[in-house]
Amino acid sequence: QVQLVESGGGLVQPGGSLRLSCTASGVPFNFNNYAMAWFRQAPGKERQFVARISGGNIGTNYEDSVKGRFTISRDNAKNMVFLQMNSLKPEDTGVYYCKAAGEWGQGTQVTVSS
């Protein structure tokens, strides 16, 4: 069973940057072919899609509000996916979750506040 562990969250001022990481373990031999994604959940709201990267690094897609500010990437040798978040806004605040192979990580808190 795939297990996912996120890290890199924290408190940052508006306009700042954070880089989230997600490490997968217990992966199948063909894990490189699996898409990986980031979601977030703001207080009192449903979990929403943020970004996705396809297996084999073929393509990426983003939720409209993060386009041009967030970049998703992966390191297949290390079974990791990253989310570089720049120009952060207060509305980016929430718990960020990694998803892959039908599994979720435990989440990492991102708070954007002055």
Backbone bond lengths (Angstrom), bond angles and torsions (degrees), N, CA, C in turn:
res aa  C-N    CA-C-N  psi(-1)  N-CA   C-N-CA  omega(-1)  CA-C   N-CA-C  phi
1 Q - - - 1.450 - - 1.527 109.06 -
2 V 1.323 114.81 132.53 1.461 119.78 179.94 1.524 110.22 -71.99
3 Q 1.317 116.03 134.42 1.462 121.95 174.13 1.514 108.82 -119.76
4 L 1.335 116.02 139.80 1.459 122.06 -175.51 1.518 109.48 -124.27
5 V 1.320 116.12 134.48 1.463 121.10 178.91 1.516 108.70 -129.29
6 E 1.340 116.09 120.48 1.462 122.14 179.05 1.526 110.24 -94.15
7 S 1.321 115.37 154.86 1.460 121.92 174.25 1.517 108.59 -155.50
8 G 1.344 115.38 167.26 1.450 120.26 174.34 1.512 115.25 105.32
9 G 1.321 117.48 -4.04 1.453 119.20 178.53 1.515 111.86 -71.36
10 G 1.330 115.65 173.40 1.453 119.88 178.80 1.506 111.70 164.14
11 L 1.323 115.21 -168.35 1.458 123.11 178.95 1.523 108.60 -100.70
12 V 1.321 116.61 129.65 1.457 121.02 -179.34 1.520 108.74 -141.87
13 Q 1.322 116.19 149.64 1.461 120.63 178.26 1.526 110.70 -77.62
14 P 1.319 117.67 155.11 1.469 119.63 174.80 1.523 110.81 -54.10
15 G 1.331 114.96 137.74 1.457 121.17 -176.41 1.510 113.78 90.46
16 G 1.317 117.51 -10.17 1.448 121.65 -179.19 1.516 113.48 -82.07
17 S 1.330 114.78 -175.59 1.463 121.24 -176.60 1.522 111.00 -132.09
18 L 1.316 114.50 152.47 1.463 122.42 171.76 1.523 108.00 -143.67
19 R 1.321 115.19 152.86 1.463 120.22 174.50 1.516 108.74 -123.70
20 L 1.311 115.93 115.40 1.454 121.44 177.97 1.528 109.99 -91.36
21 S 1.329 114.85 146.63 1.460 121.11 176.78 1.521 109.37 -126.69
22 C 1.304 115.66 150.07 1.462 121.70 175.68 1.523 107.29 -138.22
23 T 1.329 115.75 124.34 1.456 121.45 -179.76 1.520 109.54 -110.52
24 A 1.317 115.67 129.42 1.463 121.39 179.66 1.519 110.56 -102.41
25 S 1.324 116.36 139.33 1.456 121.89 174.78 1.519 108.80 -131.84
26 G 1.342 115.16 165.42 1.462 119.02 -178.21 1.513 112.55 66.15
27 V 1.343 115.85 30.55 1.460 119.70 -172.82 1.522 111.25 -86.31
28 P 1.339 117.29 152.58 1.464 120.60 174.86 1.518 110.67 -72.23
29 F 1.320 116.74 167.83 1.460 120.72 -174.13 1.525 112.10 -64.82
30 N 1.342 115.98 -25.80 1.463 120.55 -178.03 1.522 112.28 -102.31
31 F 1.337 117.09 29.32 1.472 120.38 -175.80 1.513 111.98 -59.45
32 N 1.332 117.74 -27.82 1.461 120.80 178.74 1.527 112.24 -57.91
33 N 1.322 116.40 -22.68 1.459 120.79 -179.43 1.533 113.19 -84.80
34 Y 1.329 116.85 -5.44 1.451 120.43 -178.08 1.531 110.33 -87.83
35 A 1.308 116.66 138.37 1.455 120.11 170.39 1.529 109.32 -70.20
36 M 1.323 115.54 152.65 1.463 121.46 174.97 1.513 107.59 -130.33
37 A 1.312 116.57 149.14 1.458 119.83 -173.66 1.518 111.64 -146.30
38 W 1.319 113.97 160.48 1.458 122.84 173.04 1.521 109.15 -117.59
39 F 1.318 115.36 138.47 1.455 123.21 173.70 1.520 107.12 -127.77
40 R 1.320 116.10 164.93 1.464 119.71 174.65 1.517 109.48 -142.73
41 Q 1.331 113.49 156.37 1.457 119.98 179.17 1.517 108.74 -136.15
42 A 1.322 115.33 113.97 1.453 121.28 176.40 1.525 109.14 -82.61
43 P 1.331 117.35 157.45 1.469 120.19 -179.98 1.528 111.55 -55.58
44 G 1.310 116.39 129.56 1.456 121.23 177.37 1.507 115.27 75.81
45 K 1.334 117.06 6.18 1.467 120.11 -177.87 1.527 110.24 -122.51
46 E 1.342 114.41 165.40 1.446 119.49 177.56 1.537 110.76 -77.62
47 R 1.315 114.25 156.74 1.456 119.57 176.14 1.537 109.23 -66.09
48 Q 1.339 116.19 135.53 1.452 119.83 -177.44 1.520 111.45 -128.37
49 F 1.305 115.09 152.83 1.457 122.04 178.11 1.522 110.79 -68.65
50 V 1.334 116.41 140.53 1.458 121.96 176.52 1.537 111.05 -115.97
51 A 1.330 116.73 -55.05 1.462 119.73 -175.60 1.524 109.55 -158.89
52 R 1.334 114.78 155.62 1.464 120.94 -178.66 1.524 108.83 -144.04
53 I 1.326 114.98 142.81 1.459 120.58 174.02 1.519 107.76 -127.17
54 S 1.314 116.44 132.00 1.462 120.65 -174.96 1.523 111.28 -75.60
55 G 1.303 115.72 164.54 1.442 120.42 172.97 1.515 110.05 -61.78
56 G 1.328 116.65 142.67 1.448 120.04 179.66 1.513 114.14 74.56
57 N 1.342 116.98 11.74 1.474 120.90 178.65 1.529 112.78 57.10
58 I 1.316 116.36 33.19 1.454 119.13 -177.62 1.516 111.50 -74.52
59 G 1.329 117.39 -37.50 1.451 118.58 -176.79 1.504 113.00 -162.31
60 T 1.323 114.55 165.11 1.454 121.74 178.73 1.523 109.16 -133.02
61 N 1.313 115.79 157.06 1.460 119.96 168.83 1.516 109.08 -148.38
62 Y 1.342 114.40 155.34 1.451 122.00 -170.21 1.522 111.40 -135.18
63 E 1.311 114.41 152.04 1.461 120.40 169.62 1.524 106.98 -68.55
64 D 1.326 116.88 144.62 1.462 120.35 -170.35 1.521 113.86 -56.55
65 S 1.322 118.03 -38.66 1.463 119.82 -173.58 1.531 113.11 -70.96
66 V 1.329 118.25 -13.70 1.468 119.82 -178.99 1.527 112.43 -108.32
67 K 1.320 117.27 -5.24 1.469 120.21 179.85 1.522 110.81 -58.38
68 G 1.330 115.49 133.37 1.451 120.84 -179.82 1.521 113.92 85.20
69 R 1.340 117.33 -10.86 1.472 121.13 179.33 1.525 111.97 -115.16
70 F 1.330 117.09 -34.91 1.469 122.14 -177.80 1.526 109.42 -108.73
71 T 1.325 115.20 146.69 1.458 121.33 175.68 1.520 109.65 -134.03
72 I 1.322 116.22 125.69 1.455 121.38 176.49 1.525 108.89 -99.26
73 S 1.327 116.04 140.16 1.456 121.26 177.52 1.523 108.63 -148.65
74 R 1.323 116.30 169.57 1.461 119.27 -179.32 1.516 110.05 -144.38
75 D 1.331 114.74 154.79 1.450 122.68 174.15 1.524 106.00 -121.03
76 N 1.318 116.34 99.60 1.456 119.83 -174.30 1.526 112.24 -67.63
77 A 1.316 117.41 -28.29 1.467 120.21 179.87 1.528 111.07 -65.91
78 K 1.335 115.43 -28.53 1.466 120.27 -177.32 1.528 112.33 -109.19
79 N 1.329 117.25 3.70 1.479 121.46 -178.24 1.526 111.12 54.05
80 M 1.323 114.82 48.37 1.454 120.14 -178.30 1.519 111.05 -125.85
81 V 1.323 115.12 151.13 1.453 121.82 171.35 1.526 107.41 -129.51
82 F 1.326 115.63 146.41 1.456 121.68 -175.90 1.527 109.87 -125.16
83 L 1.325 115.00 156.42 1.464 120.67 172.00 1.525 107.20 -134.65
84 Q 1.325 115.72 105.72 1.458 120.87 174.69 1.515 108.15 -85.42
85 M 1.322 116.67 120.99 1.456 122.04 -175.61 1.529 108.53 -117.41
86 N 1.317 116.66 115.67 1.466 122.78 179.10 1.524 109.80 -115.60
87 S 1.328 115.47 164.62 1.464 121.59 178.42 1.532 110.89 49.02
88 L 1.308 115.54 48.47 1.463 119.89 -175.35 1.525 111.74 -65.85
89 K 1.325 113.99 146.26 1.461 122.22 -179.29 1.533 109.15 -121.55
90 P 1.329 117.18 157.98 1.472 118.97 178.51 1.534 112.63 -55.68
91 E 1.315 116.72 -32.84 1.468 119.78 -179.53 1.523 113.14 -72.62
92 D 1.321 117.81 -5.12 1.467 121.28 173.38 1.532 111.65 -83.53
93 T 1.318 116.44 -5.62 1.460 120.75 -179.54 1.524 111.27 -62.05
94 G 1.325 115.55 137.84 1.450 120.59 177.62 1.516 110.84 161.78
95 V 1.314 114.85 -179.30 1.462 121.03 173.13 1.521 107.35 -92.59
96 Y 1.315 115.76 126.96 1.459 121.91 -177.65 1.525 109.42 -101.62
97 Y 1.326 115.23 129.55 1.455 122.34 -176.55 1.524 110.52 -118.24
98 C 1.301 115.25 142.21 1.452 123.52 172.07 1.525 108.50 -96.37
99 K 1.330 116.06 141.79 1.459 120.40 177.88 1.518 109.82 -134.51
100 A 1.324 115.92 136.02 1.461 121.61 175.89 1.522 109.13 -161.09
101 A 1.320 116.37 144.70 1.468 121.96 177.02 1.521 112.23 51.62
102 G 1.318 116.84 34.87 1.453 121.46 178.09 1.516 115.28 78.05
103 E 1.319 117.23 4.71 1.452 121.89 -178.19 1.526 110.77 -111.62
104 W 1.341 115.25 154.74 1.465 122.65 178.00 1.518 110.16 -117.25
105 G 1.338 115.30 148.18 1.441 119.35 168.34 1.516 110.68 -81.52
106 Q 1.329 115.31 -177.17 1.469 119.84 -176.72 1.528 112.03 -86.02
107 G 1.330 116.62 -13.87 1.447 121.17 177.07 1.518 113.14 95.79
108 T 1.328 114.98 154.60 1.458 122.03 175.32 1.528 107.84 -135.79
109 Q 1.328 115.99 135.50 1.472 121.08 -174.15 1.520 110.74 -81.53
110 V 1.321 115.12 131.70 1.461 122.57 172.33 1.525 107.68 -119.54
111 T 1.321 115.80 124.75 1.458 120.99 178.68 1.519 108.48 -125.21
112 V 1.322 115.48 122.20 1.456 121.57 178.96 1.526 107.37 -111.11
113 S 1.325 115.21 110.62 1.456 119.66 -174.40 1.517 109.96 -159.86
114 S 1.326 115.12 147.86 1.462 119.78 175.43 1.515 110.60 -93.80
